[in-house]
Amino acid sequence: MSGAEPTPMYVDTRSGRMHVATVDGPVDGPCVVLLHQTPRSWDEFRAVAALMDGYRIVIPDLPGYGASQPLEDNTIEATAAAVLALLDALRVPGAHLVGHHFGGLVAYHLAVSAPLRVLSLVLSSTPFIDAEERDRRRTAAPFNHFPAQPDGEHLAQLWRRRGEYLAQPDPDVQGRYVRDVLAHPDPDRGHAAVAAYRSEDGVGNYRGPVLCLASMRDPRAFPRRAQIMAAFPQATEHVLTDGDISSPETCPAEFAHAVRNFHAESVLR
């Protein structure tokens, strides 16, 4: 386990100012970029980062989340371009990407749009957004929004909502989720970007190593894991038996172990 605490800083990029947490690694060591889900922020990956010794670690608040400046365009494409702009500003020529849910789709687009910059790809609970899935998501009820109520009942509703998707109730995980929902002016904005994406347009563009992480106790993603696997014939799958909607926080050791083994076996040999 690395003893280094991530260092927060702001980075000015061509896509705007981004807040990022970094951990310095070996001078010639690999760089891993960890991309969070919506409407979370960089510390979704704090526990995983502590288990990734030997890497240079970059964990951005994606645009419009945490302390990063929002983008005018609410699209997966624009978010991926912002991550690429961040890598340019940090002088990272190539990186290993790890994305969870929304962050996985951002990683997916970055890989298929700039494949030479992506050394490997880990997609955790990442949806494949085809025509059927776009239609389903356009009519889905808001997931993170409960109208404010004078007695604060909406906070309890948010707390319970997150708890429903965790393998075991975890006050720390639920508290960080509620914090990020309340900090965002439109906590379902990311879901709108996901619902408009066209995953099928990128199929075949990225031929590097791919690991698909499937969280067994994530009822939103686990039943649909076959679609993202089918997009990458070279992909391997690892099932996180204790994984849920917040796997980087609820089972960080298993999550980090799967990523490190994938790199050791397929990438860093």
Residue frames relative to the residue before (quaternion, step in Angstrom):
aa qw qx qy qz dx dy dz
M 1.0000 0.0000 0.0000 0.0000 0.00 0.00 0.00
S 0.4099 -0.6980 0.5304 0.2518 3.55 -1.01 0.86
G 0.3424 -0.7482 0.5304 0.2039 3.56 -1.02 0.84
A 0.5348 0.6553 -0.3946 0.3588 3.56 1.26 -0.17
E 0.3107 -0.7264 0.5856 0.1813 3.54 -0.92 0.98
P 0.5288 -0.6325 0.4456 0.3491 3.63 -0.88 0.82
T 0.3206 -0.7442 0.5630 0.1626 3.53 -1.05 0.88
P 0.2673 -0.7777 0.5429 0.1704 3.63 -0.62 1.03
M 0.1251 0.7751 -0.6144 0.0782 3.54 -1.13 0.66
Y 0.4027 -0.6673 0.5613 0.2785 3.53 -1.35 0.21
V 0.1016 -0.7778 0.6188 0.0415 3.55 -1.08 0.80
D 0.2941 -0.7386 0.5824 0.1699 3.56 -0.87 1.00
T 0.0090 -0.7993 0.5990 -0.0464 3.55 -0.75 1.11
R 0.6619 -0.4942 0.3719 0.4235 3.57 -1.27 0.13
S 0.6716 0.4599 -0.2921 0.5021 3.60 1.29 -0.27
G 0.6974 -0.4185 0.2713 0.5146 3.59 1.28 0.08
R 0.6516 -0.5157 0.3859 0.4007 3.53 -1.34 0.06
M 0.0800 -0.7984 0.5967 0.0122 3.54 -0.85 1.01
H 0.3223 -0.6984 0.6076 0.1981 3.52 -1.18 0.73
V 0.0289 0.8055 -0.5866 0.0790 3.55 -0.86 0.99
A 0.2296 -0.7268 0.6282 0.1562 3.53 -1.21 0.64
T 0.0631 -0.8210 0.5673 -0.0125 3.56 -0.84 0.99
V 0.1349 -0.7265 0.6637 0.1164 3.49 -1.35 0.45
D 0.3754 -0.7272 0.5287 0.2255 3.58 -0.72 1.05
G 0.1325 -0.7827 0.6044 0.0681 3.52 -1.09 0.80
P 0.7710 -0.2899 0.2402 0.5136 3.57 -1.22 -0.36
V 0.6413 -0.5620 0.3551 0.3831 3.58 -1.05 0.77
D 0.7901 0.2427 -0.1197 0.5499 3.58 0.89 -0.93
G 0.4183 0.7373 -0.4461 0.2870 3.58 1.22 0.31
P 0.6386 -0.5432 0.3849 0.3861 3.58 -1.27 0.29
C 0.3047 -0.7192 0.5951 0.1889 3.54 -1.24 0.58
V 0.0829 -0.7778 0.6220 0.0353 3.55 -0.91 0.95
V 0.1853 -0.7735 0.6023 0.0679 3.55 -0.94 1.02
L 0.1653 -0.8042 0.5697 0.0380 3.57 -0.68 1.17
L 0.1022 -0.8322 0.5448 -0.0132 3.57 -0.58 1.21
H 0.3462 -0.8004 0.4684 0.1417 3.53 -0.57 1.27
Q 0.5488 -0.5902 0.4809 0.3452 3.53 -1.37 0.22
T 0.5144 -0.6045 0.5031 0.3418 3.54 -1.34 0.13
P 0.6791 -0.2413 -0.6909 -0.0561 1.64 -1.99 1.58
R 0.2389 0.8144 -0.4949 0.1864 3.57 1.02 0.82
S 0.3479 -0.7006 0.5806 0.2257 3.55 -1.34 -0.31
W 0.8041 -0.3575 0.1766 0.4410 3.55 -1.32 0.11
D 0.6838 0.5330 -0.3231 0.3795 3.61 0.91 -0.79
E 0.3848 0.6722 -0.5114 0.3723 3.58 1.23 0.26
F 0.7548 0.3626 -0.1861 0.5140 3.59 1.15 -0.65
R 0.3263 0.7701 -0.5039 0.2158 3.62 1.18 0.20
A 0.7027 0.4666 -0.2838 0.4559 3.61 0.80 -0.97
V 0.6248 0.5230 -0.3419 0.4682 3.61 1.04 -0.71
A 0.6393 0.5456 -0.3293 0.4303 3.59 0.93 -0.90
A 0.6417 0.5409 -0.3221 0.4381 3.59 1.03 -0.75
L 0.7106 0.4319 -0.2373 0.5022 3.56 1.27 -0.39
M 0.6219 0.5479 -0.3212 0.4581 3.58 1.29 0.16
D 0.0593 0.8224 -0.5584 0.0914 3.57 0.80 1.02
G 0.7431 0.3933 -0.2979 0.4521 3.57 -1.07 0.79
Y 0.6747 0.4486 -0.2829 0.5133 3.57 1.30 -0.05
R 0.3609 -0.5858 0.6498 0.3229 3.47 -1.39 0.23
I 0.1402 -0.8242 0.5479 0.0289 3.57 -0.63 1.14
V 0.0604 -0.7695 0.6358 -0.0023 3.54 -0.99 0.98
I 0.0340 0.7964 -0.6005 0.0632 3.58 -0.65 1.13
P 0.1036 -0.8265 0.5503 0.0575 3.61 -0.13 1.19
D 0.3893 -0.5471 0.6552 0.3462 3.43 -1.46 0.21
L 0.3847 -0.7249 0.5139 0.2499 3.59 -0.56 1.08
P 0.6727 -0.5295 0.3123 0.4118 3.63 -1.05 0.66
G 0.8034 0.2423 -0.2132 0.5004 3.55 -0.84 1.05
Y 0.6881 0.4088 -0.2674 0.5365 3.57 1.30 -0.03
G 0.8024 0.2007 -0.1712 0.5352 3.55 -1.16 0.58
A 0.7613 -0.3414 0.2738 0.4786 3.56 -0.79 -1.06
S 0.4826 0.6673 -0.4417 0.3559 3.61 1.20 0.35
Q 0.5614 -0.6150 0.4527 0.3188 3.53 -1.13 0.77
P 0.4360 -0.7037 0.4835 0.2847 3.63 -0.87 0.81
L 0.4197 -0.6674 0.5545 0.2664 3.53 -1.34 0.36
E 0.5459 -0.5962 0.4669 0.3586 3.54 -1.18 0.49
D 0.7299 0.3750 -0.2135 0.5301 3.58 1.00 -0.85
N 0.2206 -0.7763 0.5806 0.1081 3.55 -0.71 1.10
T 0.3885 0.7034 -0.4981 0.3258 3.56 0.35 1.28
I 0.5891 -0.5403 0.4638 0.3821 3.52 -1.29 0.41
E 0.6293 0.5567 -0.3368 0.4249 3.57 0.99 -0.83
A 0.6827 0.4770 -0.2917 0.4704 3.60 0.88 -0.92
T 0.6378 0.5209 -0.3303 0.4613 3.59 1.03 -0.73
A 0.6488 0.5021 -0.3167 0.4760 3.58 0.97 -0.81
A 0.6318 0.5231 -0.3305 0.4669 3.59 1.02 -0.76
A 0.6326 0.5251 -0.3316 0.4627 3.59 1.07 -0.68
V 0.6304 0.5091 -0.3387 0.4782 3.60 1.03 -0.71
L 0.6386 0.5126 -0.3254 0.4728 3.58 0.98 -0.78
A 0.6349 0.5202 -0.3237 0.4706 3.59 1.02 -0.78
L 0.6280 0.5250 -0.3328 0.4683 3.58 1.06 -0.72
L 0.6465 0.5096 -0.3214 0.4679 3.59 0.94 -0.85
D 0.6279 0.5211 -0.3361 0.4704 3.59 1.02 -0.74
A 0.6719 0.5020 -0.3007 0.4540 3.58 0.89 -0.92
L 0.7089 0.4247 -0.2470 0.5061 3.58 1.12 -0.69
R 0.3964 -0.7445 0.4463 0.2990 3.59 1.36 0.00
V 0.3628 0.6863 -0.5238 0.3508 3.52 0.88 1.08
P 0.2625 -0.8125 0.4954 0.1596 3.63 -0.27 1.17
G 0.8000 -0.0170 0.0354 0.5987 3.55 1.10 -0.69
A 0.0513 -0.8214 0.5675 -0.0230 3.57 -0.98 0.81
H 0.4269 -0.6231 0.5861 0.2933 3.48 -1.38 0.37
L 0.1990 -0.8057 0.5505 0.0907 3.59 -0.64 1.10
V 0.0293 -0.7511 0.6595 0.0090 3.52 -1.14 0.81
G 0.0599 0.8183 -0.5668 0.0738 3.59 -0.59 1.12
H 0.2079 -0.7764 0.5886 0.0868 3.54 -1.09 0.81
H 0.8342 -0.0324 -0.0356 0.5494 3.59 -0.78 1.12
F 0.8246 0.0830 -0.0167 0.5593 3.64 -0.54 -1.13
G 0.6603 0.5077 -0.3021 0.4637 3.58 0.95 -0.86
G 0.6070 0.5474 -0.3462 0.4605 3.57 1.14 -0.59
L 0.6615 0.4910 -0.3108 0.4741 3.57 0.98 -0.78
V 0.6031 0.5288 -0.3491 0.4845 3.58 1.11 -0.64
A 0.6497 0.5029 -0.3084 0.4795 3.59 0.96 -0.88
Y 0.6074 0.5581 -0.3373 0.4536 3.58 1.02 -0.83
H 0.7123 0.4505 -0.2826 0.4581 3.58 0.75 -0.98
L 0.6243 0.5277 -0.3504 0.4571 3.58 0.99 -0.73
A 0.6583 0.5153 -0.3092 0.4533 3.60 0.98 -0.82
V 0.7391 0.4144 -0.2504 0.4683 3.60 0.85 -0.87
S 0.7012 0.4478 -0.2745 0.4821 3.60 1.19 -0.40
A 0.7833 0.1147 -0.0674 0.6073 3.60 1.19 -0.52
P 0.0356 -0.8768 0.4784 0.0316 3.60 0.77 1.04
L 0.6310 0.5522 -0.3492 0.4184 3.61 1.06 -0.58
R 0.6555 0.5071 -0.3110 0.4652 3.59 1.23 -0.33
V 0.6901 0.4667 -0.2554 0.4907 3.59 1.26 -0.34
L 0.2775 -0.7961 0.5225 0.1277 3.56 -0.45 1.25
S 0.7623 -0.1284 0.0734 0.6302 3.56 1.16 -0.61
L 0.2692 -0.7740 0.5645 0.0990 3.51 -1.29 0.49
V 0.0423 -0.7607 0.6476 0.0116 3.56 -0.86 1.04
L 0.0913 -0.8021 0.5902 -0.0076 3.55 -0.62 1.21
S 0.0876 -0.8140 0.5742 -0.0003 3.55 -0.44 1.26
S 0.8381 -0.1021 0.0316 0.5350 3.57 -0.70 1.13
T 0.3161 0.7803 -0.4745 0.2569 3.55 1.03 0.85
P 0.3533 -0.7542 0.5082 0.2193 3.60 -0.70 0.98
F 0.2824 -0.6803 0.6368 0.2280 3.53 -1.31 0.40
I 0.1794 -0.8307 0.5241 0.0560 3.55 -0.41 1.27
D 0.0597 0.7794 -0.6165 0.0937 3.55 -0.20 1.33
A 0.7771 -0.3536 0.2213 0.4713 3.60 -1.27 -0.04
E 0.6588 0.5102 -0.3148 0.4544 3.58 0.91 -0.87
E 0.6877 0.4746 -0.2858 0.4693 3.57 0.94 -0.89
R 0.6040 0.5405 -0.3606 0.4615 3.61 1.08 -0.63
D 0.6558 0.5015 -0.3162 0.4673 3.57 0.92 -0.84
R 0.6545 0.5197 -0.3186 0.4473 3.58 0.90 -0.86
R 0.7114 0.4677 -0.2650 0.4527 3.56 0.88 -0.94
R 0.6093 0.5714 -0.3698 0.4067 3.61 1.01 -0.61
T 0.7470 0.3693 -0.2083 0.5120 3.58 1.10 -0.60
A 0.4580 0.6936 -0.4473 0.3302 3.59 1.28 0.05
A 0.5269 -0.6272 0.4756 0.3206 3.55 -1.13 0.69
P 0.6060 -0.5428 0.4161 0.4062 3.63 -1.11 0.54
F 0.3498 -0.7715 0.5032 0.1709 3.54 -0.96 0.91
N 0.8021 0.3203 -0.1333 0.4860 3.56 0.98 -0.86
H 0.6568 0.5375 -0.3054 0.4317 3.59 1.22 -0.11
F 0.0685 0.7324 -0.6753 0.0544 3.51 -0.98 1.02
P 0.4810 -0.6877 0.4461 0.3111 3.64 -0.62 1.03
A 0.5383 -0.6396 0.4493 0.3151 3.56 -0.98 0.89
Q 0.1069 -0.7880 0.6055 0.0318 3.55 -1.00 0.89
P 0.6120 -0.6079 0.3587 0.3566 3.60 -0.97 0.82
D 0.7237 0.4368 -0.2536 0.4703 3.58 1.02 -0.71
G 0.5378 -0.6592 0.3839 0.3588 3.60 1.30 0.09
E 0.3317 0.7709 -0.4925 0.2307 3.58 1.22 0.21
H 0.5881 0.5845 -0.3826 0.4075 3.61 1.09 -0.59
L 0.6090 0.5444 -0.3552 0.4545 3.59 1.13 -0.57
A 0.6451 0.5025 -0.3113 0.4841 3.56 1.01 -0.80
Q 0.6324 0.5279 -0.3343 0.4578 3.59 1.04 -0.73
L 0.6368 0.5107 -0.3225 0.4793 3.58 1.01 -0.77
W 0.6412 0.5335 -0.3145 0.4532 3.56 0.96 -0.91
R 0.6901 0.4684 -0.2815 0.4744 3.55 0.88 -0.97
R 0.6121 0.5643 -0.3561 0.4244 3.60 0.98 -0.79
R 0.6838 0.4624 -0.3044 0.4753 3.58 0.87 -0.89
G 0.6363 0.5548 -0.3304 0.4221 3.53 0.99 -0.81
E 0.6053 0.5779 -0.3482 0.4223 3.57 1.11 -0.66
Y 0.7466 0.3918 -0.2010 0.4987 3.59 1.16 -0.60
L 0.5803 0.5460 -0.3877 0.4634 3.58 1.25 0.29
A 0.5442 -0.6181 0.4501 0.3451 3.56 -1.05 0.75
Q 0.7693 0.0243 -0.0029 0.6384 3.55 1.13 -0.77
P 0.5427 -0.6085 0.4474 0.3675 3.65 -0.95 0.74
D 0.0038 0.7921 -0.6085 0.0480 3.57 -0.92 0.91
P 0.3497 -0.7799 0.4745 0.2105 3.62 -0.22 1.23
D 0.6370 0.5270 -0.3460 0.4436 3.62 1.00 -0.69
V 0.6709 0.4842 -0.2956 0.4777 3.58 0.90 -0.92
Q 0.6710 0.4902 -0.3030 0.4665 3.58 0.88 -0.89
G 0.6486 0.5301 -0.3206 0.4421 3.58 1.00 -0.79
R 0.6663 0.4877 -0.3112 0.4704 3.58 0.95 -0.81
Y 0.6139 0.5406 -0.3404 0.4636 3.56 1.09 -0.69
V 0.6682 0.4893 -0.3028 0.4715 3.59 0.83 -0.96
R 0.6097 0.5563 -0.3438 0.4479 3.59 0.99 -0.80
D 0.7243 0.4440 -0.2607 0.4586 3.59 0.78 -1.00
V 0.6018 0.5378 -0.3630 0.4656 3.59 1.07 -0.61
L 0.6943 0.4761 -0.2829 0.4596 3.59 0.85 -0.94
A 0.6591 0.5203 -0.3108 0.4453 3.60 1.11 -0.62
H 0.6862 0.4864 -0.2813 0.4620 3.59 1.17 -0.46
P 0.4549 -0.7065 0.4624 0.2831 3.63 -0.80 0.91
D 0.7807 0.0801 -0.0513 0.6176 3.59 1.20 -0.48
P 0.1629 -0.8597 0.4744 0.0962 3.61 0.31 1.22
D 0.6813 0.4366 -0.3056 0.5019 3.61 1.24 -0.12
R 0.3342 0.7630 -0.4894 0.2581 3.59 1.28 0.23
G 0.6495 0.5294 -0.3185 0.4432 3.58 0.97 -0.82
H 0.6349 0.5296 -0.3352 0.4517 3.57 1.03 -0.71
A 0.6089 0.5384 -0.3517 0.4645 3.59 1.12 -0.60
A 0.6361 0.5164 -0.3246 0.4726 3.58 1.03 -0.77
V 0.6389 0.5211 -0.3220 0.4653 3.57 0.99 -0.83
A 0.6805 0.5197 -0.2912 0.4266 3.57 0.90 -0.97
A 0.7004 0.4530 -0.2682 0.4820 3.61 1.17 -0.45
Y 0.5352 0.6623 -0.4016 0.3371 3.60 1.22 -0.26
R 0.2537 -0.7446 0.6007 0.1426 3.56 -1.30 0.51
S 0.2031 -0.8167 0.5307 0.1006 3.57 0.08 1.28
E 0.6227 0.5930 -0.3442 0.3771 3.57 0.99 -0.81
D 0.6053 0.5875 -0.3604 0.3982 3.60 1.10 -0.57
G 0.7257 0.4426 -0.2482 0.4645 3.60 1.14 -0.46
V 0.4260 0.7262 -0.4629 0.2772 3.58 1.23 -0.15
G 0.8020 0.2772 -0.2279 0.4774 3.56 -0.90 0.99
N 0.5876 0.6191 -0.3645 0.3722 3.60 1.23 -0.26
Y 0.7577 0.2945 -0.1810 0.5536 3.59 1.12 -0.55
R 0.0910 -0.8334 0.5451 -0.0053 3.55 -0.66 1.17
G 0.4588 0.6891 -0.4433 0.3438 3.56 1.26 0.25
P 0.7287 -0.4239 0.2989 0.4472 3.59 -1.29 -0.02
V 0.0553 -0.7972 0.6010 -0.0180 3.56 -0.98 0.94
L 0.0645 -0.7504 0.6566 0.0395 3.52 -1.09 0.87
C 0.1607 -0.7622 0.6203 0.0922 3.55 -0.90 0.95
L 0.1779 -0.7745 0.6025 0.0743 3.55 -0.68 1.17
A 0.0931 -0.7993 0.5936 0.0141 3.56 -0.73 1.08
S 0.2386 -0.7805 0.5663 0.1148 3.57 -0.70 1.11
M 0.4234 -0.7664 0.4266 0.2265 3.53 -0.36 1.30
R 0.7644 0.3588 -0.1915 0.5003 3.59 1.06 -0.73
D 0.4893 0.6097 -0.4517 0.4299 3.55 1.17 0.69
P 0.2305 -0.8358 0.4784 0.1391 3.61 0.03 1.25
R 0.6190 0.5436 -0.3592 0.4385 3.61 1.16 -0.35
A 0.8020 0.3320 -0.1438 0.4754 3.58 0.93 -0.87
F 0.6339 0.5966 -0.3547 0.3412 3.58 0.86 -0.91
P 0.6812 0.4895 -0.3311 0.4320 3.67 0.80 -0.78
R 0.7350 0.4099 -0.2286 0.4894 3.62 1.17 -0.44
R 0.3491 0.7884 -0.4627 0.2060 3.59 1.22 0.23
A 0.5698 0.6223 -0.3916 0.3671 3.63 1.10 -0.53
Q 0.6236 0.5741 -0.3545 0.3948 3.60 1.02 -0.72
I 0.6942 0.4496 -0.2980 0.4766 3.60 0.85 -0.85
M 0.6035 0.5440 -0.3594 0.4590 3.61 1.06 -0.61
A 0.6623 0.5239 -0.3119 0.4354 3.59 0.94 -0.85
A 0.6158 0.5684 -0.3478 0.4204 3.60 1.15 -0.52
F 0.7676 0.2569 -0.1368 0.5710 3.59 1.23 -0.44
P 0.2662 -0.7954 0.5198 0.1620 3.63 -0.10 1.20
Q 0.6759 0.5009 -0.2900 0.4562 3.59 1.16 -0.58
A 0.5074 0.6996 -0.4000 0.3051 3.59 1.25 -0.22
T 0.2031 -0.7015 0.6615 0.1708 3.49 -1.36 0.47
E 0.2875 -0.7551 0.5673 0.1592 3.54 -1.22 0.53
H 0.0491 -0.7549 0.6526 0.0423 3.51 -1.16 0.72
V 0.2488 -0.7754 0.5676 0.1211 3.54 -0.77 1.07
L 0.2613 -0.7327 0.6121 0.1417 3.54 -0.86 1.07
T 0.3081 -0.8040 0.4741 0.1841 3.56 -0.17 1.24
D 0.7349 0.3497 -0.2204 0.5376 3.58 1.14 -0.55
G 0.4385 0.7287 -0.4338 0.2975 3.58 1.28 0.14
D 0.0431 -0.7769 0.6281 0.0119 3.54 -1.17 0.67
I 0.7961 -0.2944 0.1987 0.4900 3.59 -1.16 -0.41
S 0.7598 0.3027 -0.1586 0.5531 3.59 1.23 -0.46
S 0.0537 0.8718 -0.4862 0.0266 3.58 1.03 0.76
P 0.6391 0.5200 -0.3745 0.4254 3.68 0.86 -0.68
E 0.7155 0.4167 -0.2479 0.5029 3.59 1.18 -0.47
T 0.7506 0.4285 -0.2300 0.4474 3.57 0.91 -0.87
C 0.7883 0.0760 -0.0826 0.6050 3.62 1.16 -0.42
P 0.0029 0.8611 -0.5084 0.0105 3.60 0.73 1.05
A 0.6311 0.5414 -0.3555 0.4269 3.60 0.98 -0.71
E 0.6706 0.4755 -0.2963 0.4862 3.59 0.91 -0.90
F 0.6275 0.5436 -0.3267 0.4517 3.58 1.04 -0.83
A 0.7063 0.4580 -0.2683 0.4683 3.59 0.75 -1.07
H 0.6232 0.5473 -0.3394 0.4438 3.59 1.01 -0.79
A 0.6545 0.5117 -0.3131 0.4602 3.59 0.96 -0.84
V 0.6572 0.5025 -0.3104 0.4683 3.59 0.97 -0.84
R 0.6820 0.4900 -0.2956 0.4554 3.58 0.84 -0.94
N 0.6464 0.5059 -0.3239 0.4705 3.60 0.97 -0.76
F 0.6216 0.5362 -0.3315 0.4649 3.57 1.00 -0.80
H 0.6693 0.4832 -0.3026 0.4764 3.58 0.87 -0.88
A 0.6663 0.5159 -0.3072 0.4422 3.59 0.90 -0.89
E 0.7438 0.4277 -0.2183 0.4650 3.56 0.96 -0.89
S 0.8207 0.2850 -0.1080 0.4833 3.59 0.99 -0.78
V 0.7876 0.3559 -0.1427 0.4823 3.55 1.11 -0.61
L 0.8270 0.2809 -0.1092 0.4746 3.57 0.58 -1.19
R 0.3303 0.7544 -0.5068 0.2547 3.60 1.12 0.54
